[in-house]
Amino acid sequence: MPRHTSRRNVLRAGTAVAGAGLLGTLPTRRAHAADDQAPYLVGRGIADATGEIAEVGMMGYGRPDQQAAGLLSRTRARAFVIVDRAGGERVALVVVEVAMIFASVHQEVLRRLRHRHGELYTARNVLLAATHSHAGPGGHSHHALYNLTTLGFHRATFTALVDGVVEAVARAHDDLAPSRLVLGHGTLRGASVNRSRSAFARNPADITDHFPEAIDPQSTLLRVERGGRPVGAVNWFATHGTSLSGDNRLISTDNKGYAAYHWERVVAGGDYLAPAGPDFVAAFAQTNAGDMSPNLDLRPPTTPADLAAARANGLAQYRAAAEQAAAPGTAVAGPVDSRLIHLDLSDVAVDAEFTGDGRPHRTAKPAVGAAMAAGSTEDGPAFPGFVEGENAFWDFVSDTLVYTVSPELRAAHAPKDVFVPIGAMNALFPWVPERFPIQLVRVGQLHLLGVPGEVTIGAGLRLRRTVAAAVGADPRDVLVAGYANGYFHYVTTPEEYDAQQYEGGSTLFGRWQLPALQQTFATLAVAMRDGRPVSPGPGTPDHSGSALSFQPGVVLDAPPPGHEFGDVLTQPNAVYRAGQRITVVFAGAHPSNDLRRGGSYLCVERRLPDGRWATVADDADWSTTLHWARDGLAASRITITWDIPPEADPGAHRVRYAGDARSLTGAVRPIAGTSGEFTVTA
């Protein structure tokens, strides 16, 4: 299958009207009049970052049984490079549709950027954040805890992820042009709920009164304009990437990925397979989403109803962002700047100014609480035998053994019921990191706090207020950029921590972890305000040499007996109506032989009046799925479905499959198959 064909005729025609109301709302000005005076150079870039889609553990729910078996939507990296034309400083904001940014990926991305761009992009000015989708492939960490459910490190997924991020930044760098930035705020309700209400209620009134519904409804949009028209946007809104359930087996991007897809593809008619990518780039980023669930009934989602839930939640996020894109907003003005400190969270002396009880305290080595082992019962429980809150057995073990042996752990971690003193295990093997990049980025009046973890809304508010007070900013313009540059699990307020719900049990460095971060961000904010540099200190150790892999690769592909690769095992019906689902089954091969990054495993084509075929859907579309199943020892059955959109043009269609088969010698060759034609009626 060619990597790009003539495509999108149907979609572009169907979305021209829909897109006009949102991408064309601002009055058109002469490009030179609008852009020549713009204070910034801005570049946008997007790239495929999809890893393995079959026989790889999925990352997020911590379930060993959640092994990927196909693809719903490709994952992408979106980058925005912003340069202050007056001062010359720059930052790169990158949003990646994965569960977490592990130190492994952060380190390799920075190495690759340094090799490509010299010292232009560094740890200080690159903010690399995850959307926290629980439907992506895992195995891309160099720390053992995160690879337990993926049978170790997966080189192919790691490489695809890094390649996608580096390519997105490179495209944004090459796209730099005079641009205007506009900042807007709105509210979004009905897309999040507090899954730890009892813990949140322990906070003092300055937090609970600020969030009377126990949610953070703020939706913030940074839009990029050229010639008076939007050409890109970054949205921040707090909700977990858990609309898709732990029973889902298709690689996907969950609710934030659907929001981005809807804006770029459905509304703007973008083409991910075009050489330059979509004309409009929209990233939907996380903020303080630690206790924010998209599951409004506070029950784990079920499959296949979760697919509709992910779309609905993503559509709500898109609509909130689109409303801000259509509003005047506030022009971004001021310098671009960044600061970064590498913080050893296992040993921070926290001043009384930040602890809340008037006394100094220290953090300690990381420890996993029994409540963490329980999982978030509202989004996806983990191990049986554990509950959120008090676990009597582990409370007894902690009090009589762990805290007796280590008073330092008691001072930092109590009342946590310690399940695994994982910091002690780090002495033998790298299980979890202890040193993390803590980053503050400024773009005009917008300040982003790069936090390598999951911050509750109460903890986020304290961090935002700390920085806002130091720099004199409106707290609405100070945002936690969560899941950024690394991963240390959760951050709760000390009051929430005492409840030992899932989030408190997952606050690895104890009760004083948030005050330690407040203290560090205050240091960064004051230095930025005063124009002083800060010493970043030693970085996170590189554990690439310790990554272990236990899952064997593909040994051999063979077609089912009596068939050749690409044969159609189940043909479509002759006629379908719009709104129906078509299903085609091919004799295929293992998808891991070639991840087809930047391409597609499938396409749906419509025959044009002149006899040519035009692509109307591919594996990036949420209307298509690819299901992989092993058939015997070496054969693969590839099932492709297409939910025919209501706006689909009538006429002759077909489905094409593209794969790659491995021989016993290890040679990989492309294979392909084409279904019979079927007619779509109005």
Stockholm file with secondary structure:
# STOCKHOLM 1.0

chainA/1-682         MPRHTSRRNVLRAGTAVAGAGLLGTLPTRRAHAADDQAPYLVGRGIADATGEIAEVGMMGYGRPDQQAAGLLSRTRARAFVIVDRAGGERVALVVVEVAMIFASVHQEVLRRLRHRHGELYTARNVLLAATHSHAGPGGHSHHALYNLTTLGFHRATFTALVDGVVEAVARAHDDLAPSRLVLGHGTLRGASVNRSRSAFARNPADITDHFPEAIDPQSTLLRVERGGRPVGAVNWFATHGTSLSGDNRLISTDNKGYAAYHWERVVAGGDYLAPAGPDFVAAFAQTNAGDMSPNLDLRPPTTPADLAAARANGLAQYRAAAEQAAAPGTAVAGPVDSRLIHLDLSDVAVDAEFTGDGRPHRTAKPAVGAAMAAGSTEDGPAFPGFVEGENAFWDFVSDTLVYTVSPELRAAHAPKDVFVPIGAMNALFPWVPERFPIQLVRVGQLHLLGVPGEVTIGAGLRLRRTVAAAVGADPRDVLVAGYANGYFHYVTTPEEYDAQQYEGGSTLFGRWQLPALQQTFATLAVAMRDGRPVSPGPGTPDHSGSALSFQPGVVLDAPPPGHEFGDVLTQPNAVYRAGQRITVVFAGAHPSNDLRRGGSYLCVERRLPDGRWATVADDADWSTTLHWARDGLAASRITITWDIPPEADPGAHRVRYAGDARSLTGAVRPIAGTSGEFTVTA
#=GR chainA/1-682 SS CCSCCSBCHHHHHHHHHHHHHHHSCSCCCCHHHHHTTCSEEEEEEEEECCCCCEEEEEESSCCTTCEEEEESSCCEEEEEEEEETTTCCEEEEEEESSSCCCHHHHHHHHHHHHHHHTTSSCTTTEEEEECCBTTEECCCCSSGGGGGGGTBCCHHHHHHHHHHHHHHHHHHHHTCEEEEEEEEEEECCSSCEETTHHHHTTSCHHHHTTSTTSSCCEEEEEEEEETTEEEEEEEECCCCBCSSCTTCCSBCCHHHHHHHHIIIIIITCCCTTSTTCCSSEEEEECCSCTTEESCTTSSCCCTTHHHHHHHHHHHHHHHHHHHHHHSCCEECCSCEEEEEEEEETTSCEECHHHHSSSSCEECCSCCEEHHHHHEETTTEECSTTCCSSCCHHHHHHIIIIIHHHCHHHHHHHTTCCEEECHHHHTTTSCCSCCEEEEEEEEETTEEEEECSSEECHHHHHHHHHHHHHHHTCCGGGEEEECSBSSCCBEECCHHHHHHCCHHHHTBTTCTTHHHHHHHHHHHHHHHHHHTCCCCCCSCCCCCGGGCCBCSCCCCCCCCCTTCCTTCEEECCCSEEETTCEEEEEEEECCGGGCCCTTSCSEEEEEECTTSCEEEEEETTSTTEEEEEEEETTTEEEEEEEEECCTTCCCEEEEEEEEEEEECTTSCEEEEEEECCCEEEEC
#=GC SS_cons         CCSCCSBCHHHHHHHHHHHHHHHSCSCCCCHHHHHTTCSEEEEEEEEECCCCCEEEEEESSCCTTCEEEEESSCCEEEEEEEEETTTCCEEEEEEESSSCCCHHHHHHHHHHHHHHHTTSSCTTTEEEEECCBTTEECCCCSSGGGGGGGTBCCHHHHHHHHHHHHHHHHHHHHTCEEEEEEEEEEECCSSCEETTHHHHTTSCHHHHTTSTTSSCCEEEEEEEEETTEEEEEEEECCCCBCSSCTTCCSBCCHHHHHHHHIIIIIITCCCTTSTTCCSSEEEEECCSCTTEESCTTSSCCCTTHHHHHHHHHHHHHHHHHHHHHHSCCEECCSCEEEEEEEEETTSCEECHHHHSSSSCEECCSCCEEHHHHHEETTTEECSTTCCSSCCHHHHHHIIIIIHHHCHHHHHHHTTCCEEECHHHHTTTSCCSCCEEEEEEEEETTEEEEECSSEECHHHHHHHHHHHHHHHTCCGGGEEEECSBSSCCBEECCHHHHHHCCHHHHTBTTCTTHHHHHHHHHHHHHHHHHHTCCCCCCSCCCCCGGGCCBCSCCCCCCCCCTTCCTTCEEECCCSEEETTCEEEEEEEECCGGGCCCTTSCSEEEEEECTTSCEEEEEETTSTTEEEEEEEETTTEEEEEEEEECCTTCCCEEEEEEEEEEEECTTSCEEEEEEECCCEEEEC
//
